[in-house]
């Protein structure tokens, strides 16, 4: 996953501001839960299929929209997991 800061006006950027945890506000169990969230096997297979079609230049408009949705969810998940990692780091310091 990328460690760059999301664009401030994308879904990921808005979510990052929304869940910006105050010092100690996110519990350890909540942080661990966020870090455990993963795509299911079906979704991973579909993302791989769409990615392959994209590499081949064969995506339909509907498939491109679907791939974009997966990418947005992935970015949102990355933001939430980053918040979880930061909360766990704060708790160990």
Secondary structure, DSSP 8 states (H G I E B T S, - for coil): ---S---TTSHHHHHHHHT---TTTS-HHHHHHHHH----HHHHHHHHHHHHHHHTT---HHHHHHHHHHHHHHHHHHHHHHHHHHHHHHHH-
